[in-house]
Structure formats: C-alpha cells, structure tokens
C-alpha cells in the first residue's frame, strides 16, 4: 500500500479549509487536534476510496462537513490500534475494569 494519497497534491490549496475546520473544533473545545491529524482522518477514512475526477471544491466541501463526532470516533479507534492498553494490567485489574 502506498504511503501517499492521491489528494496529497491538493493539500496546500486545501489549507484554508483545514484551518477553518480546526478553528471550528477549537470553538467546540477541541484544542489539541492538529492539521496533520485531520488530514490523516480525511485520507484514511473520508477519502478511503479516492476518485481521479474529484474536483477541489468537492474536497473543500468534504472538509467543511466533517463532524467532530466522526473525527473523534476515528481517533479513538486509531488510538486503540496503536496501543494495547490491557497488556500491562494484571488479571485482577482487568476484572475490575470490566465489571
């Protein structure tokens, strides 16, 4: 699988929309989301199956329609994929968590 996404070439042109969406997230209290994290969400989730004939205004529309709940669901799942939180817990601690 290629590390580059087909829409990476448009990232510079899409920066105003990305910044606008990040400012919206900040107004909602989500101050720690970065542009790279938002881009990762877009390329790995929203634009998972890119189209060759996609126009830039459609990409801007996709960015501006991202909901914080969609992003947070993606970020949560990615966090669980990266780190196995239960490996360092004893059996007793696991039972306490799963009560």
N, C-alpha and C positions, 0 to 999 in steps of 0.2 A: 504494500500500500504506500502510495506516495505521501510524503510529508507536506507537500504544498497543495493548496486548494486552488481550484480553477478561478475563484474570485479574489485571490490574494493580489492580483494585479490591480484591482479596484480599491484596495484598502486606503490609499492616500486620498482618493476622491470621496470616499465614504466617511472620512474622519469627522467632518462636521455633524453628520447624523449620529455617529458613535458617541461623540462628546455630548450631544443633546440628550441622548438616551441615558448616558451616565449622570448627567445633571438631574434628570428626572428621578433616577434611582436615589441620588443624594437627597433630593427633596423628600423622598419617602423614608429616609433614614438609613439607606444602604450606602455608606460612605466608602466601603473597602473594595468595592468591585472595580477592577481596572479595565482599561480598554482591551488589553490582551485577553483577559478572561471573557469579556463579552464577545470578542472576535472568535475565541475558541468555541463558545456556545453556538454562535452563528454557523461556523464552518462544520462543526461536528454534529449538530442537532438540526438546526433550522434549514441549512443548506446541505444536508447529508447527501442528497442526490441532485447535484447542480445541473443546470441546463446551459448548453452552449449559447443559446439565443436569448438569454436573460438580459434585460436592459437595466441600466444603472438606477433608473427611477424605481424599478421594482425591488432592487436591493435596498434602496433607501426606505421604501415602504415596509419591507420586512424588518429592518432595524427599528423603525419607529413604532412598529406594532408589537415588539417584544414586551411581554408582561413580566413583572418581577417574579411572579409565582412560577412561570415557566423556567426562567433563569435559575431560580433557587432550587427547583426540583432537579435540574440538570447538575448544578454544582454539588448538591447533596449526594447524588448518585456517583459522581466523579470522585468525591471525597471517600466514599466507601470503597470504590475500586482501588484507590491508591493506597489506602491504609487499612489493614485488618486490625480493627480496634480490639478484638477479642483474643488475640494471640497472647497478650501479656496478662490476661486475667486468670485467676485461679478458678477452679470449678465452683467453689462457693460464691465467688464474686459474680460469676456468670448466672448462677441460680438467683442471686439477689436482684440482678438487673432484669431478668425475665419473669419475675413474679407478676 
